[in-house]
Amino acid sequence: MRLTNKRSRLLLGLLGIHRYLLEGAASDPDLSRIVPNEKLLVENFSTSVNHRQNFCEDQEKFNIQTKLDDSDVNLKIALKGKHINIAVSNEPNFVNFNPDMSINPDDPGLMIVLLDEMAKRGGFSWRDSFVIEEPPIGDQAWQDLLLWSVDTFDMSANWWFFTSERSSL
């Protein structure tokens, strides 16, 4: 069972982010080793490679457990032990890269702080499985980048706005 509706995948991703941000506690990570994973590199808008993972089996197990158990199932551990492939925006207002494209450990930026917080609360890792996502160029639109990135990676960490046009996808 793979979600084919882009809006559903997008909304599930956004809901998951908000759930992780609102629950749990965390400590500061060691950011000195964070560099993009060259194995995941793909040119923006290329459809030749896909780094999305299939979590449908996990979802089905969760659905079965929810039906069998009257108690609340803890979604905080849904991604525990997983390695999430993330496209991180190359936006200097939210991510600070060093000249070698590693993330600045002294001032990583809001996006990195949020990703680390979500990873700690959810028990997953992302630092060894991310790439830097460049902004759209030419006739490419931001919405096109959003749709492409969520089709190509597990998550797109960018400053996305909710719009009525996107909600109708």
C-alpha positions as a Markdown table, in Angstrom:
| # | Residue | x | y | z |
|---|---|---|---|---|
| 1 | Met | 0.0 | 0.0 | 0.0 |
| 2 | Arg | 1.8 | 3.1 | -1.3 |
| 3 | Leu | 0.1 | 6.5 | -0.9 |
| 4 | Thr | -0.3 | 7.8 | -4.4 |
| 5 | Asn | -2.2 | 11.0 | -3.6 |
| 6 | Lys | 0.4 | 13.7 | -3.3 |
| 7 | Arg | -1.8 | 15.8 | -1.0 |
| 8 | Ser | -2.2 | 12.8 | 1.4 |
| 9 | Arg | 1.6 | 12.2 | 1.6 |
| 10 | Leu | 2.2 | 15.9 | 2.1 |
| 11 | Leu | -0.4 | 16.3 | 4.8 |
| 12 | Leu | 0.8 | 13.1 | 6.6 |
| 13 | Gly | 4.4 | 14.4 | 6.6 |
| 14 | Leu | 3.3 | 17.8 | 7.9 |
| 15 | Leu | 1.1 | 16.2 | 10.6 |
| 16 | Gly | 4.0 | 14.0 | 11.6 |
| 17 | Ile | 6.4 | 16.9 | 12.0 |
| 18 | His | 3.9 | 18.8 | 14.2 |
| 19 | Arg | 3.3 | 15.7 | 16.4 |
| 20 | Tyr | 7.0 | 15.2 | 17.0 |
| 21 | Leu | 7.6 | 18.9 | 17.7 |
| 22 | Leu | 4.8 | 18.9 | 20.3 |
| 23 | Glu | 5.8 | 15.7 | 22.2 |
| 24 | Gly | 8.8 | 14.6 | 24.2 |
| 25 | Ala | 12.1 | 16.1 | 25.4 |
| 26 | Ala | 15.6 | 16.3 | 23.8 |
| 27 | Ser | 19.2 | 17.2 | 24.3 |
| 28 | Asp | 21.7 | 19.0 | 22.1 |
| 29 | Pro | 23.2 | 16.7 | 19.3 |
| 30 | Asp | 26.8 | 16.6 | 18.1 |
| 31 | Leu | 26.6 | 18.5 | 14.8 |
| 32 | Ser | 30.3 | 18.5 | 13.9 |
| 33 | Arg | 30.0 | 15.4 | 11.6 |
| 34 | Ile | 26.9 | 16.3 | 9.6 |
| 35 | Val | 27.6 | 16.4 | 5.8 |
| 36 | Pro | 25.3 | 15.5 | 2.9 |
| 37 | Asn | 25.2 | 11.9 | 1.9 |
| 38 | Glu | 26.7 | 11.7 | -1.6 |
| 39 | Lys | 24.9 | 8.4 | -2.3 |
| 40 | Leu | 21.6 | 10.2 | -2.1 |
| 41 | Leu | 22.5 | 13.1 | -4.5 |
| 42 | Val | 20.1 | 13.7 | -7.3 |
| 43 | Glu | 19.6 | 16.7 | -9.5 |
| 44 | Asn | 16.5 | 18.7 | -8.7 |
| 45 | Phe | 13.5 | 17.5 | -10.7 |
| 46 | Ser | 15.3 | 14.3 | -11.9 |
| 47 | Thr | 13.0 | 11.3 | -11.9 |
| 48 | Ser | 15.7 | 8.8 | -12.5 |
| 49 | Val | 16.3 | 8.1 | -8.8 |
| 50 | Asn | 14.0 | 7.7 | -5.9 |
| 51 | His | 15.1 | 7.6 | -2.3 |
| 52 | Arg | 11.7 | 7.3 | -0.7 |
| 53 | Gln | 11.3 | 4.3 | 1.6 |
| 54 | Asn | 8.2 | 2.2 | 1.9 |
| 55 | Phe | 6.8 | 2.3 | 5.5 |
| 56 | Cys | 3.5 | 0.7 | 4.5 |
| 57 | Glu | 4.2 | -2.6 | 6.3 |
| 58 | Asp | 4.9 | -0.6 | 9.5 |
| 59 | Gln | 1.6 | 1.3 | 8.9 |
| 60 | Glu | -0.3 | -1.9 | 8.4 |
| 61 | Lys | 1.1 | -3.3 | 11.7 |
| 62 | Phe | 0.1 | -0.1 | 13.4 |
| 63 | Asn | -3.4 | -0.3 | 12.0 |
| 64 | Ile | -3.8 | -3.9 | 13.2 |
| 65 | Gln | -2.5 | -3.1 | 16.7 |
| 66 | Thr | -4.9 | -0.1 | 16.9 |
| 67 | Lys | -7.8 | -2.4 | 16.1 |
| 68 | Leu | -6.7 | -5.1 | 18.5 |
| 69 | Asp | -5.9 | -2.9 | 21.5 |
| 70 | Asp | -8.3 | -0.5 | 23.1 |
| 71 | Ser | -5.4 | 1.6 | 24.6 |
| 72 | Asp | -3.8 | 4.4 | 22.8 |
| 73 | Val | -0.9 | 3.3 | 20.5 |
| 74 | Asn | 2.1 | 5.5 | 21.0 |
| 75 | Leu | 3.0 | 7.2 | 17.7 |
| 76 | Lys | 6.1 | 8.6 | 19.2 |
| 77 | Ile | 7.9 | 5.4 | 18.5 |
| 78 | Ala | 6.6 | 4.8 | 14.9 |
| 79 | Leu | 9.9 | 5.8 | 13.3 |
| 80 | Lys | 12.1 | 4.4 | 16.1 |
| 81 | Gly | 15.4 | 3.0 | 14.6 |
| 82 | Lys | 14.6 | 4.2 | 11.1 |
| 83 | His | 16.9 | 6.2 | 8.8 |
| 84 | Ile | 14.9 | 8.9 | 7.2 |
| 85 | Asn | 16.1 | 10.3 | 3.8 |
| 86 | Ile | 15.6 | 14.1 | 3.9 |
| 87 | Ala | 16.1 | 16.9 | 1.3 |
| 88 | Val | 17.3 | 19.9 | 3.4 |
| 89 | Ser | 16.8 | 23.4 | 1.9 |
| 90 | Asn | 19.8 | 25.4 | 1.0 |
| 91 | Glu | 18.3 | 28.4 | 2.6 |
| 92 | Pro | 20.7 | 30.5 | 4.6 |
| 93 | Asn | 18.0 | 32.0 | 6.8 |
| 94 | Phe | 17.2 | 28.5 | 8.1 |
| 95 | Val | 20.4 | 26.3 | 7.6 |
| 96 | Asn | 24.0 | 27.4 | 8.1 |
| 97 | Phe | 26.5 | 25.5 | 6.0 |
| 98 | Asn | 30.3 | 25.7 | 6.3 |
| 99 | Pro | 32.4 | 26.2 | 3.1 |
| 100 | Asp | 32.8 | 22.4 | 2.9 |
| 101 | Met | 29.0 | 22.0 | 3.0 |
| 102 | Ser | 28.9 | 20.5 | 6.4 |
| 103 | Ile | 26.4 | 22.0 | 8.8 |
| 104 | Asn | 27.9 | 24.6 | 11.1 |
| 105 | Pro | 28.0 | 23.1 | 14.6 |
| 106 | Asp | 28.0 | 26.4 | 16.4 |
| 107 | Asp | 25.0 | 27.9 | 14.6 |
| 108 | Pro | 23.3 | 25.1 | 12.6 |
| 109 | Gly | 20.1 | 27.1 | 11.9 |
| 110 | Leu | 16.5 | 26.6 | 12.7 |
| 111 | Met | 15.8 | 23.8 | 10.2 |
| 112 | Ile | 18.6 | 21.6 | 11.6 |
| 113 | Val | 17.5 | 22.3 | 15.2 |
| 114 | Leu | 14.0 | 21.2 | 14.3 |
| 115 | Leu | 15.2 | 18.1 | 12.5 |
| 116 | Asp | 17.4 | 17.1 | 15.4 |
| 117 | Glu | 14.5 | 17.6 | 17.8 |
| 118 | Met | 12.2 | 15.5 | 15.8 |
| 119 | Ala | 14.8 | 12.8 | 15.4 |
| 120 | Lys | 15.5 | 12.6 | 19.1 |
| 121 | Arg | 11.8 | 12.6 | 20.0 |
| 122 | Gly | 11.0 | 10.0 | 17.3 |
| 123 | Gly | 14.1 | 7.8 | 17.8 |
| 124 | Phe | 15.1 | 8.0 | 14.1 |
| 125 | Ser | 18.2 | 9.3 | 12.4 |
| 126 | Trp | 18.6 | 11.6 | 9.5 |
| 127 | Arg | 22.1 | 13.1 | 9.7 |
| 128 | Asp | 23.7 | 10.3 | 7.6 |
| 129 | Ser | 20.9 | 10.4 | 5.0 |
| 130 | Phe | 20.3 | 13.9 | 3.9 |
| 131 | Val | 21.0 | 16.0 | 0.8 |
| 132 | Ile | 21.0 | 19.7 | 0.2 |
| 133 | Glu | 18.0 | 20.8 | -1.9 |
| 134 | Glu | 18.6 | 23.8 | -4.1 |
| 135 | Pro | 15.8 | 26.4 | -4.9 |
| 136 | Pro | 13.9 | 26.1 | -8.2 |
| 137 | Ile | 15.4 | 27.9 | -11.2 |
| 138 | Gly | 14.1 | 29.1 | -14.6 |
| 139 | Asp | 10.4 | 28.1 | -15.1 |
| 140 | Gln | 10.4 | 25.7 | -12.2 |
| 141 | Ala | 8.0 | 26.7 | -9.4 |
| 142 | Trp | 8.3 | 26.2 | -5.6 |
| 143 | Gln | 5.3 | 24.0 | -5.7 |
| 144 | Asp | 7.0 | 21.8 | -8.3 |
| 145 | Leu | 10.0 | 21.5 | -6.0 |
| 146 | Leu | 7.8 | 20.5 | -3.1 |
| 147 | Leu | 6.0 | 17.8 | -5.0 |
| 148 | Trp | 9.2 | 16.5 | -6.6 |
| 149 | Ser | 11.0 | 16.4 | -3.3 |
| 150 | Val | 8.3 | 14.5 | -1.4 |
| 151 | Asp | 8.2 | 12.0 | -4.3 |
| 152 | Thr | 12.0 | 11.6 | -4.2 |
| 153 | Phe | 12.8 | 11.6 | -0.5 |
| 154 | Asp | 11.0 | 10.7 | 2.7 |
| 155 | Met | 10.8 | 14.3 | 3.8 |
| 156 | Ser | 11.5 | 17.7 | 2.5 |
| 157 | Ala | 12.8 | 20.1 | 5.1 |
| 158 | Asn | 12.1 | 23.5 | 3.7 |
| 159 | Trp | 10.1 | 26.6 | 4.6 |
| 160 | Trp | 6.9 | 25.4 | 3.0 |
| 161 | Phe | 3.7 | 27.5 | 3.2 |
| 162 | Phe | 0.2 | 26.0 | 3.2 |
| 163 | Thr | -1.7 | 27.5 | 0.3 |
| 164 | Ser | -5.2 | 26.9 | -1.1 |
| 165 | Glu | -3.6 | 25.7 | -4.4 |
| 166 | Arg | -1.5 | 23.1 | -2.6 |
| 167 | Ser | -4.4 | 21.9 | -0.5 |
| 168 | Ser | -6.3 | 21.1 | -3.7 |
| 169 | Leu | -3.6 | 18.7 | -5.0 |
